[in-house]
Amino acid sequence: MFENDEWLAIIKKLIELTRAEAAKWSLGDVNVLRSEVEGTEYEIGSVDNDGRAPYFLAIYTGEGFDREELARIESDPGEFENYTPGEAVTDLQRIANRMARGGPQLASKLLADMEKILPSPKTNEPWNPPSSNAPWEETPF
């Protein structure tokens, strides 16, 4: 249905929308990720249902009995010199999966919880880890 440059543009835009949290992904059956953008549904899943690459990206329109798959592409190892749509599918799956599982919100919560225990110093200086006073780092006699 689509040429490689069209697939790449579609996938890159989905990645952009996902990072901006404008495309919301949810987990469906057999770990298939789903998002709806302006009446078009996108699904990402494992080709062989094992939760690992290779992945597919399918595009659907319509609902119920009128639901129709417009196009589908599967991830591939790609080439060394060119970013292929197949490689982009893998990137999109990783980002969509992270968003569907609440990765950014979880990271913010964990950091906020840790900040309550030990607040970060209010400084513009770059962070340098404190030196350790561990016994194995002491200078021998």
C-alpha positions in Angstrom: 0.0 0.0 0.0 2.7 2.5 1.0 6.2 3.2 -0.3 9.2 3.0 2.1 9.4 6.8 2.4 5.7 7.0 3.2 5.9 4.3 5.8 8.9 6.0 7.3 7.0 9.4 7.5 4.0 7.7 9.1 6.1 5.9 11.7 8.2 8.9 12.5 5.0 11.0 13.0 3.6 8.2 15.3 6.8 8.3 17.3 6.6 12.1 17.5 2.9 12.0 18.6 3.7 9.2 21.1 6.6 11.1 22.7 4.3 14.2 22.9 1.7 12.0 24.5 -0.7 13.0 21.8 -1.1 9.4 20.6 -2.3 7.3 23.5 -1.4 3.6 23.4 -3.1 0.8 25.3 -2.4 -2.9 25.7 -4.9 -5.1 24.0 -5.1 -8.9 23.4 -1.9 -10.9 23.2 0.2 -7.8 24.0 -0.9 -5.9 21.0 -0.6 -2.1 21.5 -3.4 0.0 20.1 -3.8 3.7 19.4 -6.5 5.7 17.6 -5.6 8.9 15.8 -8.3 10.8 14.1 -10.5 7.8 13.4 -7.6 5.6 12.2 -6.5 2.7 14.4 -2.8 1.6 14.7 -1.7 -1.7 16.1 1.7 -2.9 17.0 2.4 -6.5 18.0 4.8 -9.3 17.8 4.6 -11.2 14.5 4.7 -14.6 16.2 2.9 -13.5 19.4 6.0 -14.1 21.7 6.3 -10.4 22.7 9.6 -10.0 20.9 10.8 -8.8 17.5 10.0 -9.0 14.7 7.1 -6.6 15.2 4.3 -5.5 12.9 2.5 -2.2 12.5 -1.0 -2.5 11.1 -3.3 0.4 10.1 -7.1 0.0 10.2 -10.2 2.0 9.4 -13.8 1.4 10.2 -15.3 -0.4 13.2 -16.8 -3.8 13.8 -17.7 -5.7 10.6 -16.6 -2.6 8.6 -13.1 -2.7 10.1 -10.5 -3.0 7.3 -6.8 -3.4 7.4 -5.3 -0.7 5.1 -1.7 -1.6 5.4 0.8 -3.6 7.4 4.6 -3.6 7.7 6.9 -5.9 9.7 10.1 -4.9 11.4 13.4 -6.1 9.9 17.1 -5.9 10.9 17.5 -3.2 8.2 20.5 -2.0 6.5 23.6 -0.5 8.0 23.5 2.8 6.0 19.7 3.6 5.8 17.0 3.8 8.4 14.3 1.6 7.1 10.6 1.5 7.9 11.1 -2.0 9.3 13.7 -0.6 11.8 11.4 2.3 12.6 8.6 -0.2 13.6 10.9 -1.6 16.3 11.6 1.9 17.6 7.9 2.8 17.6 7.0 -0.5 19.4 9.5 0.3 22.2 8.2 3.8 22.7 4.5 2.9 22.5 5.0 0.1 24.9 6.8 2.4 27.4 3.9 4.9 27.1 1.2 2.3 27.3 2.7 1.0 30.5 3.1 4.5 32.0 6.9 4.6 31.9 7.3 8.4 32.0 4.8 8.7 34.9 6.4 5.9 36.8 9.9 7.3 36.4 8.6 10.7 37.6 6.9 9.1 40.6 10.0 7.1 41.6 12.2 10.1 41.3 9.7 12.2 43.4 9.6 9.5 46.0 13.4 9.4 46.3 13.5 13.2 46.3 11.4 13.2 49.5 14.0 11.1 51.2 17.1 13.0 49.9 16.4 16.2 48.1 18.8 17.1 45.3 21.0 20.1 46.1 19.7 23.4 44.7 22.7 24.3 42.5 23.6 25.0 39.0 26.8 23.0 39.3 27.0 19.7 37.5 26.4 16.7 39.8 29.5 15.0 41.0 29.1 11.8 43.0 30.5 12.0 46.5 33.7 10.2 47.1 33.4 6.9 48.9 34.8 6.2 52.3 34.5 2.5 51.7 37.2 0.4 53.5 38.3 -1.2 50.2 39.2 2.2 48.8 41.4 3.3 51.8 45.1 3.7 51.1 47.1 0.8 52.5 49.8 1.4 55.2 
